Amino acid sequence: MAKRRYNINANKYTRRRRSSDAMARRPFILWLHGLGDSGPANENVKTVFKSPELSDAKWLFPSAPYNPVTCNNGRVMPSWFDVPELPFKAGSRIDEASILEAVKNVHAIIDEEIARGTRPENVFICGLSQGGALTLASVLLYPKTLGGGAVLSGWVPFTSSVINQFPEQAKKTPILWSHGTDDELVLFEAGQAALPFLEQAGVTCEFKAYPGLAHWMSNKELQYIESWIKIDDIDMRTSTLTKPIVLLSIALLSTVLFFAFFFENKPYSSLSSPSSSDSMARTFILWLHGLGDSGPANEPIKSLFKSPEFMNTKWLFPSAPPNPVSCNYGMVMPSWFDIRELPLTAGSPNDESSVLEAVKNVHTIIDKEIAGGIKPQNVYICGFSQGGALTLASVLLYPKTLGGGAVFSGWVPFNSSIINQFTKDAIKTPILWSHGIDDKTVLFEAGQAALPFLQQAAVTCEFKAYPDLGHSISNEELQYLESWIKQRMQSSSSSS
């Protein structure tokens, strides 16, 4: 009997040992997003990694804490550390203190996984944009040799004086650097500047330039990362180098650099139903985010509207569903409709059919609010970038006069032939258009092109240009929006 118990215990030991080995050999994939992004919004990236070698990978998608960001006029958003200026060039300012704090948090995640039995040499840290900079810092300051670090469109987030802090084991971690030659936010020169820095530090780096690629992350890059970390036959490797843990960090599109994902992305259809407690709200404001963004990440906007008139306002921040986007090589991301190219100019092509489909969903949201008791003249639609284009389309194609539509850094998403579809009531809805003169993603000329279009449609539009503002939204714009809506709320109240 004792022998039998021994055999059972031995089998249990064997299973535990195999389980422990599986833990050590299993890839752990931690996704550290870029500035203004969120972890859950990037979960679709793992679908690109189809190799059997990565089939048992554990993925984790944390979100950065909310922090004020200097390059975005101090606006609070998900950010691993502060970024003093954008676009980022080879000589741009950096905030080393906040970077080192962020590195501690990444190291804590790695330490926890290693404590669970995963080997350090199975760890790969990767990232795009701000996440790429954090990737580099986290790899070079970690006390052990990791499997590798993949930086996509990132930069060196500290000066060469930090090199003497790199542990000798950290310098053995290889770096893969990918950068688009047409990157307008983290300039290609910023990526190239990493080469002499890493050479000085004694770190091996493979640098891959992607001609014509802007501040995106393409499937081509992801597929190369997959091949870079993939193991063809785990038993052919040494006893210490097995399947990787992957820490990936990515920012999606330039709009994401300014507006972010923080909560799990949900289709806007699930957010559109008004609750009974909100049905009596006198004013309803619908906020439509930009490409690659999410609704909940923009909710801090409402905190800027401090006037008493907004005390009873109902806000809704829906999230776009995941869709393939042509301008991003068909990559699936939160998107209201397809965009053929970026940057957007006055003559960029539109995908009117997908815009009209998106408009139907916005109209469904408005219809439900009106059915819940809110008057059409108390409904306001606001949107940034792609959300701004959808705002314009939704307002002009709605059959009733709404309180107003506010477009920030948007564009006209259809041609003038659609004007005959605008109802007499729709063209009475006033439009506020705000656009940064230095916008490199939706060019200022694209915003200006709206003026003759709206004039032809007999739509009233107030156009406000913001000098030195890039593809972002400023507190000044939001403060003016508050006064603009407030004025119309008062007019609506007096007329009723």
C-alpha positions in Angstrom: 0.0 0.0 0.0 2.8 2.3 0.8 4.4 1.6 -2.5 1.2 2.5 -4.2 1.0 5.8 -2.4 4.6 6.4 -3.4 3.7 5.8 -7.1 0.8 8.1 -6.8 2.9 10.8 -5.2 5.6 10.3 -7.8 3.0 10.8 -10.6 1.9 13.9 -8.9 5.4 15.1 -8.7 6.0 14.3 -12.3 2.8 16.3 -13.2 4.0 19.2 -11.1 7.4 19.1 -12.6 5.9 19.1 -16.1 3.6 21.9 -15.2 6.6 23.9 -13.9 8.5 23.2 -17.1 5.5 24.3 -19.2 5.3 27.5 -17.2 9.0 28.2 -17.9 8.6 27.4 -21.6 5.3 29.2 -22.2 5.5 32.6 -23.8 4.1 35.4 -21.7 3.0 38.4 -23.8 2.6 41.7 -22.0 1.3 44.5 -24.2 2.4 48.0 -23.1 0.5 50.5 -25.2 1.7 53.9 -26.4 0.7 57.4 -25.3 -3.0 57.9 -25.0 -3.8 54.3 -25.8 -5.0 51.4 -23.6 -4.2 47.8 -23.2 -7.5 46.2 -24.0 -7.9 48.2 -27.2 -4.8 46.4 -28.6 -5.8 42.9 -27.9 -6.5 42.2 -31.6 -2.8 42.4 -32.3 -2.4 38.9 -30.9 -4.4 37.5 -33.7 -1.6 38.3 -36.1 0.7 35.9 -34.2 -0.5 32.6 -35.8 2.6 30.4 -35.4 2.1 27.2 -33.4 5.2 28.1 -31.4 3.2 31.0 -29.9 -0.1 29.2 -29.6 0.2 28.7 -25.8 1.3 32.2 -25.1 -0.2 34.1 -22.1 -1.1 37.6 -23.1 -1.6 40.6 -20.7 -2.7 44.1 -21.8 -2.4 46.6 -19.0 -3.3 50.3 -19.3 -1.1 53.2 -18.4 -2.3 55.5 -15.5 -3.7 58.9 -16.2 -1.0 61.6 -16.2 -0.7 65.1 -17.4 1.2 65.3 -20.7 3.2 68.4 -21.5 3.1 68.0 -25.3 -0.7 68.0 -25.2 -1.0 71.2 -23.2 -0.9 69.4 -19.9 -4.1 67.4 -20.6 -4.5 64.3 -18.5 -4.5 61.0 -20.5 -3.2 57.5 -20.2 0.6 57.9 -20.4 3.5 55.9 -19.1 5.7 59.0 -18.7 5.7 62.6 -19.7 6.5 63.6 -23.3 7.6 67.3 -23.4 7.2 67.8 -27.2 5.9 66.3 -30.4 6.8 65.7 -33.1 9.7 64.0 -31.6 13.1 64.7 -33.2 16.6 63.5 -32.6 17.2 66.3 -30.2 13.8 66.6 -28.5 13.6 67.2 -24.8 13.0 64.2 -22.5 11.8 63.7 -18.9 14.2 61.1 -17.6 12.7 61.1 -14.1 9.2 60.1 -15.2 10.7 57.5 -17.6 12.6 55.8 -14.8 9.4 55.7 -12.7 7.6 54.0 -15.6 10.5 51.5 -15.9 10.0 50.4 -12.3 6.5 49.4 -13.1 7.5 47.4 -16.1 10.2 45.7 -14.1 7.7 44.8 -11.4 5.6 43.0 -14.1 8.6 41.1 -15.4 9.7 40.2 -11.8 6.3 38.8 -11.0 6.4 36.6 -14.1 9.9 35.4 -13.4 8.9 34.6 -9.8 6.2 32.4 -11.2 8.8 30.3 -13.0 9.3 32.0 -16.4 12.9 32.4 -17.4 14.3 35.9 -18.0 15.8 34.9 -21.4 12.2 34.2 -22.6 11.2 37.8 -22.2 10.8 40.0 -25.2 9.8 43.7 -24.6 8.5 45.5 -27.7 6.6 48.7 -28.4 5.7 51.6 -30.7 6.1 55.3 -30.1 6.0 56.1 -26.4 5.8 52.4 -25.7 8.9 51.8 -27.9 10.8 54.3 -25.8 9.7 52.6 -22.6 10.6 49.2 -24.1 14.1 50.4 -24.7 14.5 51.8 -21.3 13.0 48.8 -19.6 15.3 46.4 -21.4 18.5 48.3 -20.9 17.9 48.9 -17.2 16.8 45.4 -16.3 19.4 43.5 -14.3 19.2 40.3 -16.3 19.5 39.3 -20.0 16.1 39.2 -21.6 15.1 37.5 -24.9 15.0 40.8 -26.8 13.4 44.2 -27.2 11.5 45.3 -30.3 11.0 49.0 -30.7 8.6 50.3 -33.4 8.8 54.0 -34.2 10.3 54.8 -30.8 13.1 57.0 -29.5 15.9 57.0 -27.0 14.3 58.3 -23.8 17.4 59.4 -22.0 20.8 60.8 -22.5 24.1 58.9 -22.9 24.9 59.6 -19.3 22.5 56.8 -18.3 24.7 54.3 -20.2 26.8 53.7 -17.1 23.7 52.5 -15.3 23.1 49.6 -17.8 23.9 46.3 -16.1 26.3 44.1 -18.1 23.6 41.4 -18.4 21.2 43.9 -19.8 23.5 44.9 -22.6 23.4 41.3 -23.9 19.7 41.7 -24.7 19.3 42.2 -28.5 17.2 45.0 -29.9 15.0 45.0 -33.0 14.2 48.5 -34.2 11.5 49.2 -36.9 10.7 52.7 -38.1 8.7 54.2 -41.0 10.6 56.6 -43.1 7.5 58.9 -43.4 6.8 59.0 -39.7 5.6 62.6 -39.0 5.2 62.2 -35.2 8.4 60.4 -34.2 10.7 61.4 -37.0 12.8 58.8 -38.7 15.9 60.7 -37.6 14.9 60.0 -34.0 15.0 56.3 -34.7 18.3 56.5 -36.5 19.8 58.4 -33.5 19.4 55.2 -31.5 22.1 53.4 -33.5 25.1 55.4 -32.3 23.6 55.4 -28.8 23.3 51.6 -28.7 26.7 51.1 -30.3 28.2 53.3 -27.6 26.4 51.1 -25.0 27.6 47.9 -26.6 24.1 46.7 -27.4 23.3 44.7 -30.6 20.6 46.3 -32.7 18.9 45.2 -35.9 17.5 48.3 -37.6 14.7 48.0 -40.2 13.4 50.9 -42.2 9.9 50.8 -43.7 9.7 53.1 -46.8 6.5 55.1 -47.0 5.3 54.0 -43.6 4.1 56.9 -41.3 3.3 56.7 -37.6 1.6 53.4 -37.9 2.3 49.8 -37.1 1.8 47.5 -40.1 1.0 43.8 -40.3 4.4 43.5 -42.1 6.2 44.7 -39.0 4.2 42.5 -36.7 4.8 39.4 -38.9 8.6 40.2 -38.8 8.4 40.5 -35.0 6.7 37.1 -34.9 9.5 35.5 -37.0 12.0 37.3 -34.8 10.7 35.8 -31.6 9.5 32.5 -33.0 11.2 29.2 -32.2 11.1 26.5 -34.8 11.9 23.6 -32.5 12.1 24.2 -28.8 14.1 21.1 -28.2 16.8 22.3 -30.5 17.4 25.3 -28.3 19.8 25.4 -25.4 18.6 24.7 -21.9 18.4 28.4 -21.2 16.9 29.8 -24.4 13.4 28.7 -24.9 10.1 30.2 -26.1 9.8 33.9 -25.4 7.8 36.0 -23.1 6.8 38.9 -25.2 6.1 42.4 -23.8 4.6 44.4 -26.7 3.8 48.1 -26.6 2.0 49.9 -29.3 0.2 53.2 -30.1 -2.3 53.1 -32.9 -2.3 56.0 -35.3 -1.5 59.6 -34.7 -4.9 60.3 -33.2 -4.1 57.9 -30.5 -1.2 60.0 -29.4 -3.7 62.5 -28.2 -6.8 60.5 -27.2 -6.7 57.2 -25.6 -8.1 53.8 -24.8 -8.4 53.1 -21.1 -11.3 50.7 -20.6 -12.0 47.6 -22.6 -13.3 48.7 -26.0 -17.0 48.0 -26.5 -19.1 48.5 -29.6 -21.1 51.7 -29.4 -24.3 49.8 -30.0 -24.0 48.5 -26.4 -23.6 52.0 -25.0 -26.4 53.7 -26.8 -29.4 52.8 -24.7 -30.4 55.6 -22.3 -30.9 54.6 -18.7 -34.0 55.6 -16.8 -32.1 58.0 -14.6 -30.7 59.9 -17.6 -34.0 60.0 -19.6 -35.0 63.3 -18.1 -31.7 65.1 -18.8 -32.4 68.4 -20.5 -29.3 68.3 -22.8 -27.6 65.4 -24.4 -24.0 65.6 -25.7 -22.7 62.7 -27.8 -18.9 62.6 -28.2 -17.3 60.7 -31.1 -13.7 59.8 -30.7 -11.0 59.6 -33.4 -9.6 56.7 -35.3 -8.1 54.0 -33.0 -9.4 55.7 -29.9 -12.2 54.7 -27.5 -15.1 56.4 -25.9 -14.4 55.9 -22.2 -10.9 57.3 -22.6 -12.4 60.7 -23.5 -14.7 60.9 -20.6 -12.5 63.4 -18.7 -13.5 66.0 -21.3 -16.9 66.5 -19.5 -15.0 67.5 -16.4 -14.0 70.7 -18.2 -17.6 71.8 -18.6 -18.0 73.5 -15.2 -20.9 75.9 -16.0 -24.1 75.3 -14.0 -26.0 74.9 -17.3 -24.3 71.5 -17.7 -25.3 70.1 -14.4 -28.2 68.2 -15.9 -26.5 67.3 -19.1 -26.2 63.7 -20.2 -23.0 62.7 -21.9 -22.3 59.6 -23.9 -18.9 58.4 -25.1 -19.4 55.4 -27.3 -16.6 53.3 -28.7 -16.3 52.5 -32.4 -16.3 48.8 -33.4 -13.1 47.1 -34.6 -12.9 47.4 -38.4 -10.1 47.0 -41.0 -8.6 50.3 -42.0 -7.2 50.8 -45.5 -4.7 53.5 -44.5 -3.2 51.3 -41.9 -2.7 48.3 -44.3 -6.0 46.7 -43.4 -5.2 46.4 -39.7 -8.2 46.0 -37.5 -8.7 48.8 -35.0 -11.6 50.8 -33.5 -12.9 52.8 -36.5 -16.2 54.3 -37.3 -15.6 53.9 -41.1 -12.8 53.2 -43.5 -10.1 55.7 -44.3 -8.3 55.3 -47.5 -5.3 57.5 -46.8 -3.5 59.6 -44.2 -2.6 62.4 -44.0 -5.9 63.7 -45.2 -5.9 66.5 -47.7 -8.7 68.5 -49.3 -8.7 66.0 -52.2 -8.3 62.7 -50.3 -10.6 59.9 -51.4 -13.6 59.0 -49.2 -15.4 55.7 -48.6 -19.0 57.1 -48.6 -20.7 53.8 -48.2 -18.9 53.0 -44.9 -19.5 56.6 -43.7 -23.3 56.2 -44.4 -23.3 52.9 -42.4 -21.7 54.7 -39.5 -24.2 57.5 -39.7 -27.1 55.1 -39.3 -25.6 53.9 -36.0 -25.2 57.5 -34.7 -28.8 58.2 -35.7 -30.0 55.2 -33.8 -28.4 56.7 -30.7 -30.0 60.1 -31.2 -33.4 58.5 -31.9 -33.3 56.6 -28.6 -32.5 59.8 -26.7 -35.2 61.7 -28.4 -37.6 58.9 -27.7 -36.5 59.1 -24.1 -37.8 62.7 -23.8 -34.9 64.9 -24.9 -35.8 67.5 -27.5 -33.9 67.5 -30.8 -32.7 71.1 -30.3 -31.0 69.9 -27.1 -28.9 67.3 -28.8 -25.3 68.1 -29.6 -22.9 65.9 -31.5 -19.1 66.6 -31.1 -16.2 64.7 -32.6 -12.5 64.7 -33.1 -10.7 63.7 -36.3 -12.5 60.7 -37.7 -15.2 61.4 -35.1 -15.4 65.0 -36.4 -16.1 63.8 -39.9 -18.7 61.4 -38.6 -20.2 64.3 -36.6 -20.6 66.4 -39.7 -22.2 63.6 -41.7 -24.5 62.6 -38.8 -25.8 66.1 -38.3 -26.4 66.9 -42.0 -28.2 63.7 -42.7 -30.4 63.7 -39.6 -34.0 64.5 -40.5 -34.5 67.1 -37.7 -32.7 70.3 -36.5 -30.3 69.5 -33.7 -28.7 71.8 -31.2 -25.4 71.8 -33.0 -22.5 69.8 -34.3 -18.9 70.5 -33.3 -16.1 69.3 -35.5 -12.5 69.2 -34.3 -9.8 68.6 -36.8 -12.2 66.8 -39.1 -13.0 66.7 -42.8 -15.9 66.5 -45.2 -16.4 62.7 -45.6 -18.4 62.8 -48.9 -18.6 64.8 -52.1 -21.0 67.6 -52.9 -23.4 65.2 -54.7 -24.8 64.2 -51.4 -26.0 67.7 -50.6 -29.3 67.0 -52.2 -29.9 64.4 -49.4 -29.8 67.1 -46.7 -33.2 67.9 -45.4 -34.4 71.5 -44.8 -34.4 70.9 -41.1 -30.9 69.4 -41.0 -29.2 72.3 -42.7 -30.6 74.6 -39.9 -28.3 72.8 -37.4 -25.3 75.1 -36.7 -21.8 73.8 -37.1 -18.7 74.8 -35.1 -15.4 73.9 -36.8 -12.1 74.0 -34.9 -8.8 73.1 -36.6 -5.1 73.4 -35.8 -3.1 75.2 -38.4 -0.1 72.8 -37.8 -2.2 69.6 -38.1 -0.1 67.1 -40.1 -2.6 64.3 -40.0 -5.8 66.0 -41.1 -4.3 69.0 -42.9 -5.6 72.4 -42.3 -6.6 72.6 -45.9 -9.0 69.7 -45.4 -10.8 71.7 -42.7 -10.9 74.8 -44.9 -12.4 72.8 -47.7 -15.5 72.4 -45.5 -16.4 76.1 -45.8 -17.4 76.2 -49.5 -19.0 72.8 -49.1 -21.2 74.0 -46.2 -21.9 77.3 -47.9 -23.2 75.4 -51.0 -25.4 73.4 -48.7 -26.6 76.6 -47.0 -25.3 75.4 -43.6 -24.2 78.0 -41.0 -20.6 77.3 -39.9 -18.3 79.1 -37.5 -14.7 78.2 -38.4 -12.0 78.7 -35.8 -8.3 78.3 -36.6 -5.8 77.6 -33.8 -2.2 78.6 -34.6 0.6 76.2 -33.7 -1.9 73.4 -32.8 -1.2 70.1 -34.4 -3.5 67.0 -34.6 -4.8 67.4 -31.1 -7.5 69.1 -29.2 -6.7 71.9 -26.7 -8.3 73.1 -23.6 -8.9 76.4 -25.3 -11.0 74.6 -28.0 -13.0 72.8 -25.3 -13.6 76.0 -23.3 -14.9 77.7 -26.4 -17.1 74.7 -27.1 -18.6 75.0 -23.7 -19.5 78.6 -24.2 -20.8 77.8 -27.7 -23.1 75.1 -26.5 -24.2 77.1 -23.4 -25.3 80.0 -25.7 -27.5 77.6 -27.7 -28.8 76.0 -24.6 -30.0 79.4 -23.3 -31.5 80.2 -26.7 -33.3 76.9 -26.7 -34.6 77.5 -23.2 -35.9 80.9 -24.0 -37.6 79.8 -27.1 -39.3 77.0 -25.4 
